[in-house]
């Protein structure tokens, strides 16, 4: 499966963005989906994940209550709605698909998108 992330850009602190991750080559409904991010000079970190149906979601503590992961399996697309963004959340955001459901560990994901840059200005 090929993943294409989009929706990044420049936003002011406190603003919102919605990232999309479109899949091709295979249906996303067989995969758990995750979003990760990597800031310059830092390791990739977990942001959010959803099970195959989207019925169960998981979030990093730092984004809980502000970010929402959702998926539309009919459109083969996963979304990450990000509200109240902070400057320290400037990073490249990656979507990923994995066989093991909603996982916080990047090693559980077999397929990765190319990333989309989110820049939050103060």
C-alpha positions as protocol buffer text, in pm:
chain_id: "A"
residue {
  index: 1
  type: UNK
  ca { x: 0 y: 0 z: 0 }
}
residue {
  index: 2
  type: UNK
  ca { x: 122 y: 349 z: -83 }
}
residue {
  index: 3
  type: UNK
  ca { x: 43 y: 637 z: 151 }
}
residue {
  index: 4
  type: UNK
  ca { x: 33 y: 1004 z: 61 }
}
residue {
  index: 5
  type: UNK
  ca { x: 15 y: 1257 z: 342 }
}
residue {
  index: 6
  type: UNK
  ca { x: -101 y: 1611 z: 279 }
}
residue {
  index: 7
  type: UNK
  ca { x: -246 y: 1914 z: 452 }
}
residue {
  index: 8
  type: UNK
  ca { x: 60 y: 2050 z: 625 }
}
residue {
  index: 9
  type: UNK
  ca { x: 151 y: 2415 z: 616 }
}
residue {
  index: 10
  type: UNK
  ca { x: 217 y: 2724 z: 819 }
}
residue {
  index: 11
  type: UNK
  ca { x: -25 y: 2810 z: 1098 }
}
residue {
  index: 12
  type: UNK
  ca { x: -17 y: 3047 z: 1392 }
}
residue {
  index: 13
  type: UNK
  ca { x: -11 y: 2918 z: 1744 }
}
residue {
  index: 14
  type: UNK
  ca { x: -361 y: 2830 z: 1853 }
}
residue {
  index: 15
  type: UNK
  ca { x: -467 y: 2756 z: 1499 }
}
residue {
  index: 16
  type: UNK
  ca { x: -588 y: 2436 z: 1335 }
}
residue {
  index: 17
  type: UNK
  ca { x: -491 y: 2210 z: 1052 }
}
residue {
  index: 18
  type: UNK
  ca { x: -632 y: 1889 z: 915 }
}
residue {
  index: 19
  type: UNK
  ca { x: -390 y: 1636 z: 774 }
}
residue {
  index: 20
  type: UNK
  ca { x: -498 y: 1371 z: 529 }
}
residue {
  index: 21
  type: UNK
  ca { x: -340 y: 1039 z: 442 }
}
residue {
  index: 22
  type: UNK
  ca { x: -466 y: 884 z: 121 }
}
residue {
  index: 23
  type: UNK
  ca { x: -388 y: 526 z: 35 }
}
residue {
  index: 24
  type: UNK
  ca { x: -356 y: 348 z: -294 }
}
residue {
  index: 25
  type: UNK
  ca { x: -276 y: -5 z: -390 }
}
residue {
  index: 26
  type: UNK
  ca { x: -477 y: -172 z: -119 }
}
residue {
  index: 27
  type: UNK
  ca { x: -770 y: -97 z: 104 }
}
residue {
  index: 28
  type: UNK
  ca { x: -681 y: 71 z: 433 }
}
residue {
  index: 29
  type: UNK
  ca { x: -954 y: -116 z: 616 }
}
residue {
  index: 30
  type: UNK
  ca { x: -718 y: -407 z: 685 }
}
residue {
  index: 31
  type: UNK
  ca { x: -467 y: -188 z: 863 }
}
residue {
  index: 32
  type: UNK
  ca { x: -438 y: -8 z: 1188 }
}
residue {
  index: 33
  type: UNK
  ca { x: -334 y: 349 z: 1119 }
}
residue {
  index: 34
  type: UNK
  ca { x: -106 y: 583 z: 1303 }
}
residue {
  index: 35
  type: UNK
  ca { x: 30 y: 935 z: 1291 }
}
residue {
  index: 36
  type: UNK
  ca { x: 379 y: 1014 z: 1406 }
}
residue {
  index: 37
  type: UNK
  ca { x: 585 y: 1331 z: 1397 }
}
residue {
  index: 38
  type: UNK
  ca { x: 950 y: 1419 z: 1393 }
}
residue {
  index: 39
  type: UNK
  ca { x: 1088 y: 1758 z: 1481 }
}
residue {
  index: 40
  type: UNK
  ca { x: 1436 y: 1867 z: 1370 }
}
residue {
  index: 41
  type: UNK
  ca { x: 1700 y: 1696 z: 1578 }
}
residue {
  index: 42
  type: UNK
  ca { x: 1449 y: 1480 z: 1762 }
}
residue {
  index: 43
  type: UNK
  ca { x: 1331 y: 1125 z: 1738 }
}
residue {
  index: 44
  type: UNK
  ca { x: 1008 y: 1028 z: 1572 }
}
residue {
  index: 45
  type: UNK
  ca { x: 727 y: 1025 z: 1824 }
}
residue {
  index: 46
  type: UNK
  ca { x: 381 y: 878 z: 1838 }
}
residue {
  index: 47
  type: UNK
  ca { x: 88 y: 1115 z: 1797 }
}
residue {
  index: 48
  type: UNK
  ca { x: -229 y: 914 z: 1740 }
}
residue {
  index: 49
  type: UNK
  ca { x: -355 y: 578 z: 1619 }
}
residue {
  index: 50
  type: UNK
  ca { x: -681 y: 412 z: 1520 }
}
residue {
  index: 51
  type: UNK
  ca { x: -788 y: 53 z: 1483 }
}
residue {
  index: 52
  type: UNK
  ca { x: -903 y: -92 z: 1153 }
}
residue {
  index: 53
  type: UNK
  ca { x: -1261 y: 15 z: 1205 }
}
residue {
  index: 54
  type: UNK
  ca { x: -1168 y: 341 z: 1373 }
}
residue {
  index: 55
  type: UNK
  ca { x: -1372 y: 237 z: 1671 }
}
residue {
  index: 56
  type: UNK
  ca { x: -1078 y: 259 z: 1907 }
}
residue {
  index: 57
  type: UNK
  ca { x: -830 y: 543 z: 1908 }
}
residue {
  index: 58
  type: UNK
  ca { x: -523 y: 627 z: 2110 }
}
residue {
  index: 59
  type: UNK
  ca { x: -340 y: 953 z: 2160 }
}
residue {
  index: 60
  type: UNK
  ca { x: -16 y: 1076 z: 2304 }
}
residue {
  index: 61
  type: UNK
  ca { x: -82 y: 1259 z: 2629 }
}
residue {
  index: 62
  type: UNK
  ca { x: 53 y: 1579 z: 2480 }
}
residue {
  index: 63
  type: UNK
  ca { x: -218 y: 1597 z: 2213 }
}
residue {
  index: 64
  type: UNK
  ca { x: -513 y: 1439 z: 2392 }
}
residue {
  index: 65
  type: UNK
  ca { x: -816 y: 1663 z: 2374 }
}
residue {
  index: 66
  type: UNK
  ca { x: -674 y: 1871 z: 2089 }
}
residue {
  index: 67
  type: UNK
  ca { x: -607 y: 1621 z: 1811 }
}
residue {
  index: 68
  type: UNK
  ca { x: -853 y: 1377 z: 1658 }
}
residue {
  index: 69
  type: UNK
  ca { x: -772 y: 1084 z: 1434 }
}
residue {
  index: 70
  type: UNK
  ca { x: -1044 y: 955 z: 1209 }
}
residue {
  index: 71
  type: UNK
  ca { x: -1070 y: 735 z: 907 }
}
residue {
  index: 72
  type: UNK
  ca { x: -1300 y: 696 z: 611 }
}
residue {
  index: 73
  type: UNK
  ca { x: -1238 y: 348 z: 481 }
}
residue {
  index: 74
  type: UNK
  ca { x: -1472 y: 405 z: 189 }
}
residue {
  index: 75
  type: UNK
  ca { x: -1242 y: 687 z: 76 }
}
residue {
  index: 76
  type: UNK
  ca { x: -930 y: 498 z: 179 }
}
residue {
  index: 77
  type: UNK
  ca { x: -822 y: 801 z: 377 }
}
residue {
  index: 78
  type: UNK
  ca { x: -720 y: 876 z: 733 }
}
residue {
  index: 79
  type: UNK
  ca { x: -729 y: 1221 z: 889 }
}
residue {
  index: 80
  type: UNK
  ca { x: -566 y: 1401 z: 1175 }
}
residue {
  index: 81
  type: UNK
  ca { x: -752 y: 1709 z: 1294 }
}
residue {
  index: 82
  type: UNK
  ca { x: -518 y: 1927 z: 1496 }
}
residue {
  index: 83
  type: UNK
  ca { x: -651 y: 2212 z: 1706 }
}
residue {
  index: 84
  type: UNK
  ca { x: -485 y: 2460 z: 1941 }
}
residue {
  index: 85
  type: UNK
  ca { x: -148 y: 2398 z: 1782 }
}
residue {
  index: 86
  type: UNK
  ca { x: 167 y: 2496 z: 1966 }
}
residue {
  index: 87
  type: UNK
  ca { x: 503 y: 2611 z: 1826 }
}
residue {
  index: 88
  type: UNK
  ca { x: 676 y: 2307 z: 1974 }
}
residue {
  index: 89
  type: UNK
  ca { x: 457 y: 2091 z: 1754 }
}
residue {
  index: 90
  type: UNK
  ca { x: 640 y: 2206 z: 1446 }
}
residue {
  index: 91
  type: UNK
  ca { x: 749 y: 1884 z: 1278 }
}
residue {
  index: 92
  type: UNK
  ca { x: 714 y: 1658 z: 981 }
}
residue {
  index: 93
  type: UNK
  ca { x: 403 y: 1449 z: 1033 }
}
residue {
  index: 94
  type: UNK
  ca { x: 392 y: 1095 z: 898 }
}
residue {
  index: 95
  type: UNK
  ca { x: 104 y: 856 z: 853 }
}
residue {
  index: 96
  type: UNK
  ca { x: 162 y: 486 z: 875 }
}
residue {
  index: 97
  type: UNK
  ca { x: -27 y: 161 z: 822 }
}
residue {
  index: 98
  type: UNK
  ca { x: 29 y: -155 z: 1018 }
}
residue {
  index: 99
  type: UNK
  ca { x: -105 y: -506 z: 1056 }
}
residue {
  index: 100
  type: UNK
  ca { x: -119 y: -495 z: 1435 }
}
residue {
  index: 101
  type: UNK
  ca { x: -400 y: -251 z: 1499 }
}
residue {
  index: 102
  type: UNK
  ca { x: -350 y: 79 z: 1677 }
}
residue {
  index: 103
  type: UNK
  ca { x: 2 y: 80 z: 1814 }
}
residue {
  index: 104
  type: UNK
  ca { x: 224 y: 344 z: 1970 }
}
residue {
  index: 105
  type: UNK
  ca { x: 538 y: 175 z: 1847 }
}
residue {
  index: 106
  type: UNK
  ca { x: 666 y: 278 z: 1507 }
}
residue {
  index: 107
  type: UNK
  ca { x: 804 y: -73 z: 1452 }
}
residue {
  index: 108
  type: UNK
  ca { x: 450 y: -209 z: 1426 }
}
residue {
  index: 109
  type: UNK
  ca { x: 389 y: -15 z: 1107 }
}
residue {
  index: 110
  type: UNK
  ca { x: 499 y: -158 z: 774 }
}
residue {
  index: 111
  type: UNK
  ca { x: 400 y: 125 z: 542 }
}
residue {
  index: 112
  type: UNK
  ca { x: 481 y: 492 z: 572 }
}
residue {
  index: 113
  type: UNK
  ca { x: 385 y: 806 z: 387 }
}
residue {
  index: 114
  type: UNK
  ca { x: 642 y: 1064 z: 284 }
}
residue {
  index: 115
  type: UNK
  ca { x: 549 y: 1312 z: 555 }
}
residue {
  index: 116
  type: UNK
  ca { x: 397 y: 1657 z: 551 }
}
residue {
  index: 117
  type: UNK
  ca { x: 555 y: 1957 z: 721 }
}
residue {
  index: 118
  type: UNK
  ca { x: 359 y: 2145 z: 985 }
}
residue {
  index: 119
  type: UNK
  ca { x: 505 y: 2474 z: 1100 }
}
residue {
  index: 120
  type: UNK
  ca { x: 347 y: 2652 z: 1394 }
}
residue {
  index: 121
  type: UNK
  ca { x: 455 y: 3012 z: 1439 }
}
residue {
  index: 122
  type: UNK
  ca { x: 447 y: 3188 z: 1773 }
}
